[in-house]
Amino acid sequence: MTLLHLFDLDGTLMYGSAAPVEISRQLGLSAEIAELERAFGAQQMGPHEFSVAAHALWAELTPAHVRAAFDGAPWLTGIREVWQEIRERGDYCAVISLSPSFFVELLLEWGAHAAHGSVFPAVPFTRPVDAAGILTPEGKVMVADRLCAQFGLRRADCIAYGDSPTDSMLFEAVSVSVAVNARPYLAERATYVYEGRDLREAYRLVGAARTEVQAS
């Protein structure tokens, strides 16, 4: 049976950080993004409000800043190796993140079959953010369903990896989930829990999950 591995980005593939944090660091705006992250974590703003505020904060953003943020981010070890193994098994891997699409889509270079983020205008910005393109926790499930349709799979064929409450709806929708350096709320709802900095170790937990999914 073919499986679809669905990876969150912020706090999951990236250890202790997030794409907006790394982008803002390149612009010298760490304090400003920290305040937005705090408000978002406290549910004082939703994904759309956060994205609009981040877009305004990044008025001077260039493609060079984005590349530097991506290259310098604290990625988990072994991402490309895991995705290569997934491909060699005949499975699929995709990234679904609330972070900006222009950052998330760079992970296609590492071997993901698909990468979906909140749709931002091209960098440097000349247009505002379109509310319709901003992903939400519910939107993550919708993207997963579209990917299942694209690859001819079911939700029961999916394994989700995440770290925060924004991943909880996706965890509820799929058969197997792996909490990676996760907050307690999500870890309590996961099939497997991993703490560490090597995605290969988290992926090994899925060896038993493969059998479980195939038997479902």
Accessible surface in RSA format (square Angstrom, percent):
REM  Atomic radii and reference values for relative SASA: ProtOr
REM  Chains: A
REM  Algorithm: Lee & Richards
REM  Probe-radius: 1.40
REM  Slices: 20
REM RES _ NUM      All-atoms   Total-Side   Main-Chain    Non-polar    All polar
REM                ABS   REL    ABS   REL    ABS   REL    ABS   REL    ABS   REL
RES MET A   1   107.48  55.7  47.36  31.3  60.11 143.1  63.20  53.7  44.28  58.7
RES THR A   2    46.73  33.2  40.80  41.4   5.93  14.1   8.81  11.8  37.92  57.3
RES LEU A   3     0.00   0.0   0.00   0.0   0.00   0.0   0.00   0.0   0.00   0.0
RES LEU A   4     0.00   0.0   0.00   0.0   0.00   0.0   0.00   0.0   0.00   0.0
RES HIS A   5     0.27   0.1   0.27   0.2   0.00   0.0   0.27   0.3   0.00   0.0
RES LEU A   6     0.69   0.4   0.27   0.2   0.42   1.0   0.50   0.4   0.19   0.5
RES PHE A   7     1.08   0.5   0.12   0.1   0.96   2.5   1.00   0.6   0.08   0.2
RES ASP A   8    11.67   8.2   8.72   8.7   2.95   7.0   1.64   3.8  10.03  10.0
RES LEU A   9     0.00   0.0   0.00   0.0   0.00   0.0   0.00   0.0   0.00   0.0
RES ASP A  10    32.58  22.8  29.36  29.2   3.22   7.6  17.23  40.6  15.35  15.3
RES GLY A  11    11.48  14.2   0.00   N/A  11.48  14.2  10.27  28.2   1.21   2.7
RES THR A  12     0.00   0.0   0.00   0.0   0.00   0.0   0.00   0.0   0.00   0.0
RES LEU A  13     0.00   0.0   0.00   0.0   0.00   0.0   0.00   0.0   0.00   0.0
RES MET A  14     0.00   0.0   0.00   0.0   0.00   0.0   0.00   0.0   0.00   0.0
RES TYR A  15    73.13  34.1  69.27  39.4   3.86  10.0  25.63  19.3  47.50  58.6
RES GLY A  16    72.65  89.6   0.00   N/A  72.65  89.6  36.71 100.7  35.94  80.5
RES SER A  17    17.27  14.6   5.61   7.5  11.65  26.8  13.57  28.9   3.70   5.2
RES ALA A  18    11.82  10.9  11.82  18.2   0.00   0.0  11.82  16.6   0.00   0.0
RES ALA A  19     0.00   0.0   0.00   0.0   0.00   0.0   0.00   0.0   0.00   0.0
RES PRO A  20     5.70   4.2   5.70   5.2   0.00   0.0   5.70   4.7   0.00   0.0
RES VAL A  21    36.09  23.7  36.09  32.7   0.00   0.0  36.09  31.4   0.00   0.0
RES GLU A  22     7.58   4.4   7.51   5.7   0.07   0.2   0.00   0.0   7.58   6.2
RES ILE A  23     0.00   0.0   0.00   0.0   0.00   0.0   0.00   0.0   0.00   0.0
RES SER A  24     0.00   0.0   0.00   0.0   0.00   0.0   0.00   0.0   0.00   0.0
RES ARG A  25   122.54  51.5 108.59  55.4  13.95  33.2  47.20  64.5  75.34  45.7
RES GLN A  26    69.21  38.7  44.60  32.6  24.61  58.6   3.73   7.9  65.48  49.7
RES LEU A  27    36.87  20.5   9.83   7.0  27.05  68.0  15.98  11.2  20.89  56.2
RES GLY A  28    65.69  81.0   0.00   N/A  65.69  81.0  36.43 100.0  29.26  65.5
RES LEU A  29    37.90  21.1  37.90  27.1   0.00   0.0  37.90  26.6   0.00   0.0
RES SER A  30    49.76  42.0  45.12  60.2   4.64  10.7  38.15  81.2  11.61  16.3
RES ALA A  31    79.31  72.9  61.65  95.1  17.66  40.2  69.85  98.4   9.47  25.1
RES GLU A  32    79.34  45.6  71.35  54.0   7.99  19.0  37.45  72.4  41.90  34.2
RES ILE A  33     1.21   0.7   1.21   0.9   0.00   0.0   1.21   0.9   0.00   0.0
RES ALA A  34    56.03  51.5  47.40  73.1   8.63  19.6  51.42  72.4   4.61  12.2
RES GLU A  35    92.69  53.2  89.92  68.0   2.77   6.6  49.68  96.1  43.01  35.1
RES LEU A  36    27.83  15.5  27.72  19.8   0.11   0.3  27.83  19.5   0.00   0.0
RES GLU A  37    52.08  29.9  45.84  34.7   6.24  14.9  18.52  35.8  33.55  27.4
RES ARG A  38   120.89  50.8 108.42  55.3  12.47  29.7  78.27 107.0  42.61  25.8
RES ALA A  39    10.38   9.5  10.38  16.0   0.00   0.0  10.38  14.6   0.00   0.0
RES PHE A  40    48.23  24.1  43.08  26.7   5.15  13.4  43.08  26.1   5.15  14.7
RES GLY A  41    46.93  57.9   0.00   N/A  46.93  57.9  22.24  61.0  24.68  55.3
RES ALA A  42    56.00  51.5  24.52  37.8  31.47  71.6  36.45  51.3  19.54  51.8
RES GLN A  43   161.53  90.3 131.26  95.9  30.27  72.1  38.13  81.2 123.39  93.6
RES GLN A  44   119.42  66.8  80.85  59.1  38.57  91.8  39.44  83.9  79.99  60.7
RES MET A  45    42.43  22.0  32.03  21.2  10.40  24.8  39.78  33.8   2.65   3.5
RES GLY A  46    25.17  31.0   0.00   N/A  25.17  31.0  20.04  55.0   5.13  11.5
RES PRO A  47    29.02  21.2  26.01  23.7   3.01  10.9  28.76  23.7   0.26   1.6
RES HIS A  48    66.82  36.5  65.21  45.3   1.61   4.1  49.61  51.1  17.21  20.0
RES GLU A  49    94.24  54.1  88.08  66.6   6.16  14.7  44.75  86.6  49.48  40.4
RES PHE A  50    23.84  11.9  23.84  14.8   0.00   0.0  23.84  14.5   0.00   0.0
RES SER A  51     5.32   4.5   4.86   6.5   0.47   1.1   0.47   1.0   4.86   6.8
RES VAL A  52    65.92  43.4  65.39  59.2   0.54   1.3  65.52  56.9   0.41   1.1
RES ALA A  53    30.34  27.9  19.94  30.8  10.40  23.7  26.77  37.7   3.57   9.4
RES ALA A  54     0.67   0.6   0.67   1.0   0.00   0.0   0.67   0.9   0.00   0.0
RES HIS A  55    31.96  17.5  30.87  21.5   1.09   2.8  20.70  21.3  11.27  13.1
RES ALA A  56    70.86  65.2  49.26  76.0  21.59  49.1  57.57  81.1  13.28  35.2
RES LEU A  57    42.51  23.7  27.03  19.3  15.48  38.9  33.00  23.2   9.51  25.6
RES TRP A  58     0.58   0.2   0.58   0.3   0.00   0.0   0.58   0.3   0.00   0.0
RES ALA A  59    68.23  62.7  45.44  70.1  22.79  51.8  49.52  69.7  18.71  49.6
RES GLU A  60   135.45  77.8 126.74  95.9   8.72  20.8  57.42 111.1  78.04  63.7
RES LEU A  61     1.00   0.6   0.02   0.0   0.98   2.5   0.02   0.0   0.98   2.6
RES THR A  62    51.13  36.4  51.13  51.8   0.00   0.0  48.18  64.7   2.95   4.5
RES PRO A  63    79.37  57.8  72.63  66.2   6.74  24.5  75.24  62.1   4.13  25.7
RES ALA A  64    74.42  68.4  60.06  92.7  14.37  32.7  68.47  96.4   5.96  15.8
RES HIS A  65    49.88  27.3  49.06  34.1   0.82   2.1  25.88  26.7  24.00  27.9
RES VAL A  66     9.72   6.4   9.72   8.8   0.00   0.0   9.72   8.4   0.00   0.0
RES ARG A  67    89.87  37.7  89.39  45.6   0.48   1.2  45.21  61.8  44.66  27.1
RES ALA A  68    41.23  37.9  30.96  47.8  10.27  23.4  37.58  52.9   3.65   9.7
RES ALA A  69     0.58   0.5   0.00   0.0   0.58   1.3   0.57   0.8   0.01   0.0
RES PHE A  70     2.00   1.0   1.98   1.2   0.02   0.1   1.98   1.2   0.02   0.1
RES ASP A  71    94.92  66.5  63.05  62.8  31.87  75.4  32.09  75.5  62.83  62.7
RES GLY A  72    57.45  70.8   0.00   N/A  57.45  70.8  32.33  88.7  25.12  56.3
RES ALA A  73    10.41   9.6   0.00   0.0  10.41  23.7   0.00   0.0  10.41  27.6
RES PRO A  74    52.11  38.0  38.97  35.5  13.14  47.8  51.88  42.8   0.23   1.4
RES TRP A  75    42.07  16.9  18.89   9.1  23.18  54.4  18.78  10.0  23.29  37.8
RES LEU A  76     6.05   3.4   0.00   0.0   6.05  15.2   0.26   0.2   5.79  15.6
RES THR A  77    73.35  52.2  65.32  66.2   8.02  19.1  41.09  55.2  32.25  48.8
RES GLY A  78     7.10   8.8   0.00   N/A   7.10   8.8   0.00   0.0   7.10  15.9
RES ILE A  79     4.22   2.4   2.08   1.6   2.14   5.1   2.08   1.5   2.14   5.8
RES ARG A  80   137.22  57.6 132.99  67.8   4.23  10.1  36.67  50.1 100.55  60.9
RES GLU A  81    93.07  53.4  86.09  65.1   6.97  16.6  43.55  84.2  49.52  40.4
RES VAL A  82     2.67   1.8   1.30   1.2   1.37   3.3   2.67   2.3   0.00   0.0
RES TRP A  83     0.24   0.1   0.19   0.1   0.04   0.1   0.24   0.1   0.00   0.0
RES GLN A  84   105.07  58.8 101.57  74.2   3.49   8.3  30.02  63.9  75.04  56.9
RES GLU A  85    70.68  40.6  69.82  52.8   0.86   2.0  20.26  39.2  50.42  41.2
RES ILE A  86     0.00   0.0   0.00   0.0   0.00   0.0   0.00   0.0   0.00   0.0
RES ARG A  87   109.93  46.2  93.52  47.7  16.41  39.1  34.47  47.1  75.46  45.7
RES GLU A  88   128.11  73.6  89.00  67.3  39.11  93.1  47.85  92.6  80.26  65.5
RES ARG A  89   122.74  51.5  88.29  45.0  34.45  82.0  25.55  34.9  97.19  58.9
RES GLY A  90    43.62  53.8   0.00   N/A  43.62  53.8  33.70  92.5   9.91  22.2
RES ASP A  91     3.97   2.8   1.30   1.3   2.67   6.3   0.00   0.0   3.97   4.0
RES TYR A  92    59.95  28.0  59.95  34.1   0.00   0.0  18.38  13.8  41.57  51.2
RES CYS A  93     0.01   0.0   0.01   0.0   0.00   0.0   0.01   0.0   0.00   0.0
RES ALA A  94     0.14   0.1   0.00   0.0   0.14   0.3   0.04   0.1   0.11   0.3
RES VAL A  95     0.00   0.0   0.00   0.0   0.00   0.0   0.00   0.0   0.00   0.0
RES ILE A  96     1.91   1.1   1.13   0.8   0.78   1.9   1.13   0.8   0.78   2.1
RES SER A  97     0.55   0.5   0.55   0.7   0.00   0.0   0.00   0.0   0.55   0.8
RES LEU A  98    30.73  17.1  21.93  15.7   8.80  22.1  22.16  15.6   8.57  23.1
RES SER A  99     4.73   4.0   0.87   1.2   3.86   8.9   3.52   7.5   1.21   1.7
RES PRO A 100     4.12   3.0   4.12   3.8   0.00   0.0   4.12   3.4   0.00   0.0
RES SER A 101     9.85   8.3   9.85  13.1   0.00   0.0   3.73   7.9   6.12   8.6
RES PHE A 102    33.09  16.6  20.78  12.9  12.31  32.0  26.63  16.1   6.46  18.5
RES PHE A 103     0.00   0.0   0.00   0.0   0.00   0.0   0.00   0.0   0.00   0.0
RES VAL A 104     0.00   0.0   0.00   0.0   0.00   0.0   0.00   0.0   0.00   0.0
RES GLU A 105    82.74  47.5  77.11  58.3   5.63  13.4  17.33  33.5  65.41  53.4
RES LEU A 106    31.61  17.6  31.39  22.5   0.22   0.5  31.61  22.2   0.00   0.0
RES LEU A 107     0.00   0.0   0.00   0.0   0.00   0.0   0.00   0.0   0.00   0.0
RES LEU A 108    82.98  46.2  68.16  48.8  14.83  37.3  68.43  48.1  14.55  39.2
RES GLU A 109   104.53  60.0  65.65  49.7  38.87  92.6  47.09  91.1  57.44  46.9
RES TRP A 110    38.48  15.4  30.00  14.5   8.48  19.9  24.16  12.9  14.32  23.2
RES GLY A 111    19.84  24.5   0.00   N/A  19.84  24.5  19.36  53.1   0.48   1.1
RES ALA A 112     4.27   3.9   0.07   0.1   4.20   9.6   0.07   0.1   4.20  11.1
RES HIS A 113    51.81  28.3  26.62  18.5  25.18  64.4  18.36  18.9  33.44  38.9
RES ALA A 114    10.69   9.8   7.44  11.5   3.25   7.4  10.69  15.1   0.00   0.0
RES ALA A 115    10.76   9.9   0.00   0.0  10.76  24.5   0.00   0.0  10.76  28.5
RES HIS A 116    62.01  33.9  59.51  41.4   2.50   6.4  40.37  41.6  21.64  25.2
RES GLY A 117     7.11   8.8   0.00   N/A   7.11   8.8   0.00   0.0   7.11  15.9
RES SER A 118     0.11   0.1   0.11   0.1   0.00   0.0   0.00   0.0   0.11   0.1
RES VAL A 119    88.58  58.3  87.01  78.8   1.57   3.8  87.01  75.6   1.57   4.3
RES PHE A 120    15.31   7.7   2.68   1.7  12.63  32.9   3.21   1.9  12.10  34.6
RES PRO A 121     6.57   4.8   3.60   3.3   2.97  10.8   5.55   4.6   1.02   6.3
RES ALA A 122    75.95  69.8  62.66  96.7  13.29  30.2  70.61  99.4   5.34  14.1
RES VAL A 123    23.94  15.8   5.57   5.0  18.36  44.3   5.83   5.1  18.11  49.1
RES PRO A 124    79.98  58.3  74.42  67.8   5.56  20.2  74.42  61.4   5.56  34.5
RES PHE A 125    31.07  15.5   7.90   4.9  23.17  60.3   8.00   4.8  23.07  66.0
RES THR A 126   125.75  89.4  85.65  86.8  40.11  95.6  75.35 101.2  50.41  76.2
RES ARG A 127   140.82  59.1 135.88  69.3   4.94  11.8  57.93  79.2  82.88  50.2
RES PRO A 128   105.13  76.6  99.39  90.6   5.74  20.9 100.72  83.2   4.41  27.4
RES VAL A 129    18.61  12.2   1.08   1.0  17.53  42.2   1.09   0.9  17.52  47.5
RES ASP A 130    92.80  65.0  84.76  84.4   8.04  19.0  35.89  84.5  56.91  56.8
RES ALA A 131    56.72  52.2  42.62  65.8  14.10  32.1  42.77  60.2  13.95  37.0
RES ALA A 132    96.12  88.4  52.45  80.9  43.67  99.3  65.92  92.8  30.20  80.0
RES GLY A 133    18.12  22.3   0.00   N/A  18.12  22.3  15.18  41.6   2.95   6.6
RES ILE A 134    15.02   8.5   2.30   1.7  12.71  30.6   2.58   1.9  12.44  33.7
RES LEU A 135    20.70  11.5  19.96  14.3   0.73   1.8  20.70  14.5   0.00   0.0
RES THR A 136    48.96  34.8  48.66  49.3   0.30   0.7  40.23  54.0   8.73  13.2
RES PRO A 137    27.15  19.8  26.94  24.6   0.21   0.8  26.94  22.2   0.21   1.3
RES GLU A 138    91.17  52.3  88.43  66.9   2.75   6.5  48.31  93.5  42.86  35.0
RES GLY A 139     9.39  11.6   0.00   N/A   9.39  11.6   8.93  24.5   0.46   1.0
RES LYS A 140     1.76   0.9   1.76   1.1   0.00   0.0   0.41   0.4   1.34   1.4
RES VAL A 141    19.61  12.9  19.61  17.8   0.00   0.0  19.61  17.0   0.00   0.0
RES MET A 142   117.55  60.9 115.22  76.3   2.33   5.5  90.93  77.3  26.62  35.3
RES VAL A 143     2.93   1.9   2.93   2.7   0.00   0.0   2.93   2.5   0.00   0.0
RES ALA A 144     3.42   3.1   3.42   5.3   0.01   0.0   3.42   4.8   0.00   0.0
RES ASP A 145    51.70  36.2  45.50  45.3   6.20  14.7  25.40  59.8  26.30  26.2
RES ARG A 146   135.47  56.9 126.96  64.7   8.51  20.3  72.70  99.4  62.76  38.0
RES LEU A 147     2.60   1.4   2.58   1.8   0.02   0.0   2.60   1.8   0.00   0.0
RES CYS A 148     7.09   5.4   7.09   7.9   0.00   0.0   6.90  17.5   0.20   0.2
RES ALA A 149    83.16  76.5  51.16  79.0  32.00  72.8  62.08  87.4  21.07  55.8
RES GLN A 150   123.99  69.3  86.05  62.9  37.94  90.3  40.41  86.0  83.58  63.4
RES PHE A 151    33.88  17.0  14.46   9.0  19.42  50.5  19.11  11.6  14.77  42.3
RES GLY A 152    67.02  82.6   0.00   N/A  67.02  82.6  37.41 102.7  29.61  66.3
RES LEU A 153    28.62  15.9  13.12   9.4  15.49  38.9  14.59  10.2  14.03  37.8
RES ARG A 154   118.68  49.8 113.45  57.8   5.23  12.5  73.79 100.8  44.89  27.2
RES ARG A 155   105.65  44.4 101.32  51.6   4.32  10.3  35.45  48.5  70.19  42.5
RES ALA A 156    26.84  24.7  22.30  34.4   4.54  10.3  24.67  34.7   2.18   5.8
RES ASP A 157     6.06   4.2   6.06   6.0   0.00   0.0   0.00   0.0   6.06   6.0
RES CYS A 158     0.49   0.4   0.49   0.5   0.00   0.0   0.00   0.0   0.49   0.5
RES ILE A 159     0.00   0.0   0.00   0.0   0.00   0.0   0.00   0.0   0.00   0.0
RES ALA A 160     0.10   0.1   0.10   0.2   0.00   0.0   0.10   0.1   0.00   0.0
RES TYR A 161     2.32   1.1   0.01   0.0   2.30   6.0   0.01   0.0   2.30   2.8
RES GLY A 162     0.05   0.1   0.00   N/A   0.05   0.1   0.05   0.1   0.00   0.0
RES ASP A 163    14.17   9.9  14.15  14.1   0.02   0.0   0.00   0.0  14.17  14.1
RES SER A 164    12.23  10.3  12.23  16.3   0.00   0.0   6.15  13.1   6.08   8.5
RES PRO A 165    49.96  36.4  44.37  40.5   5.58  20.3  44.69  36.9   5.26  32.7
RES THR A 166    30.32  21.6  28.91  29.3   1.41   3.4  22.41  30.1   7.91  12.0
RES ASP A 167     1.85   1.3   1.85   1.8   0.00   0.0   0.80   1.9   1.05   1.0
RES SER A 168    12.41  10.5  12.07  16.1   0.34   0.8   0.30   0.6  12.11  17.0
RES MET A 169    77.63  40.2  74.43  49.3   3.20   7.6  68.23  58.0   9.41  12.5
RES LEU A 170     8.45   4.7   8.26   5.9   0.19   0.5   8.26   5.8   0.19   0.5
RES PHE A 171    11.75   5.9   1.97   1.2   9.78  25.5   2.34   1.4   9.41  26.9
RES GLU A 172   129.62  74.4  93.27  70.6  36.34  86.5  46.49  89.9  83.13  67.9
RES ALA A 173    23.28  21.4   4.99   7.7  18.29  41.6  11.82  16.6  11.47  30.4
RES VAL A 174    15.61  10.3   1.06   1.0  14.54  35.0   2.72   2.4  12.89  35.0
RES SER A 175    45.93  38.8  18.41  24.6  27.53  63.4  17.76  37.8  28.18  39.5
RES VAL A 176     0.75   0.5   0.00   0.0   0.75   1.8   0.75   0.7   0.00   0.0
RES SER A 177     3.96   3.4   3.91   5.2   0.06   0.1   0.51   1.1   3.46   4.8
RES VAL A 178     0.00   0.0   0.00   0.0   0.00   0.0   0.00   0.0   0.00   0.0
RES ALA A 179     0.00   0.0   0.00   0.0   0.00   0.0   0.00   0.0   0.00   0.0
RES VAL A 180     0.00   0.0   0.00   0.0   0.00   0.0   0.00   0.0   0.00   0.0
RES ASN A 181    31.84  22.0  12.77  12.3  19.07  45.9  13.00  31.3  18.84  18.2
RES ALA A 182    15.55  14.3   0.04   0.1  15.51  35.3   0.73   1.0  14.81  39.2
RES ARG A 183   127.84  53.7 124.83  63.6   3.01   7.2  44.38  60.7  83.46  50.6
RES PRO A 184    98.56  71.8  94.45  86.1   4.11  14.9  98.56  81.4   0.00   0.0
RES TYR A 185    97.91  45.7  92.50  52.6   5.41  14.1  65.00  48.9  32.90  40.6
RES LEU A 186     0.00   0.0   0.00   0.0   0.00   0.0   0.00   0.0   0.00   0.0
RES ALA A 187    22.31  20.5  16.62  25.7   5.69  12.9  16.92  23.8   5.39  14.3
RES GLU A 188   136.51  78.4  96.83  73.3  39.68  94.5  47.36  91.6  89.16  72.8
RES ARG A 189   109.19  45.8  81.94  41.8  27.25  64.9  32.94  45.0  76.25  46.2
RES ALA A 190    20.43  18.8   0.00   0.0  20.43  46.5   0.80   1.1  19.63  52.0
RES THR A 191    59.80  42.5  28.10  28.5  31.71  75.6  26.57  35.7  33.23  50.2
RES TYR A 192    49.89  23.3  45.06  25.6   4.83  12.6  40.60  30.5   9.29  11.5
RES VAL A 193    76.56  50.4  50.67  45.9  25.89  62.4  50.67  44.0  25.89  70.2
RES TYR A 194    20.42   9.5  18.41  10.5   2.01   5.2  20.02  15.0   0.39   0.5
RES GLU A 195   117.85  67.7  93.10  70.4  24.75  58.9  55.55 107.4  62.30  50.9
RES GLY A 196    23.05  28.4   0.00   N/A  23.05  28.4  21.34  58.6   1.71   3.8
RES ARG A 197   149.51  62.8 143.33  73.1   6.18  14.7  51.65  70.6  97.86  59.3
RES ASP A 198    27.08  19.0  27.08  27.0   0.00   0.0   9.89  23.3  17.19  17.1
RES LEU A 199     0.03   0.0   0.03   0.0   0.00   0.0   0.03   0.0   0.00   0.0
RES ARG A 200    82.73  34.7  81.92  41.8   0.81   1.9  24.75  33.8  57.98  35.1
RES GLU A 201    77.14  44.3  72.49  54.8   4.64  11.1  17.83  34.5  59.30  48.4
RES ALA A 202     0.00   0.0   0.00   0.0   0.00   0.0   0.00   0.0   0.00   0.0
RES TYR A 203    18.80   8.8  17.23   9.8   1.57   4.1  16.49  12.4   2.30   2.8
RES ARG A 204   162.33  68.2 140.75  71.7  21.58  51.4  66.82  91.3  95.50  57.9
RES LEU A 205    59.13  32.9  53.36  38.2   5.77  14.5  57.79  40.6   1.33   3.6
RES VAL A 206     1.68   1.1   1.57   1.4   0.10   0.2   1.68   1.5   0.00   0.0
RES GLY A 207    42.94  53.0   0.00   N/A  42.94  53.0  33.19  91.1   9.75  21.8
RES ALA A 208    65.31  60.0  48.06  74.2  17.24  39.2  56.70  79.8   8.61  22.8
RES ALA A 209     0.00   0.0   0.00   0.0   0.00   0.0   0.00   0.0   0.00   0.0
RES ARG A 210    34.13  14.3  34.13  17.4   0.00   0.0  13.27  18.1  20.86  12.6
RES THR A 211    93.27  66.3  92.23  93.5   1.04   2.5  64.76  87.0  28.52  43.1
RES GLU A 212    82.61  47.4  72.33  54.7  10.28  24.5  41.93  81.1  40.68  33.2
RES VAL A 213     0.42   0.3   0.00   0.0   0.42   1.0   0.42   0.4   0.00   0.0
RES GLN A 214    73.01  40.8  53.83  39.3  19.19  45.7  17.21  36.6  55.80  42.3
RES ALA A 215    88.91  81.7  47.38  73.1  41.53  94.5  58.86  82.9  30.05  79.6
RES SER A 216    79.60  67.3  28.26  37.7  51.34 118.3  62.06 132.2  17.54  24.6
END  Absolute sums over single chains surface
CHAIN  1 A     9430.7       7215.8       2214.8       5271.0       4159.7
END  Absolute sums over all chains
TOTAL          9430.7       7215.8       2214.8       5271.0       4159.7
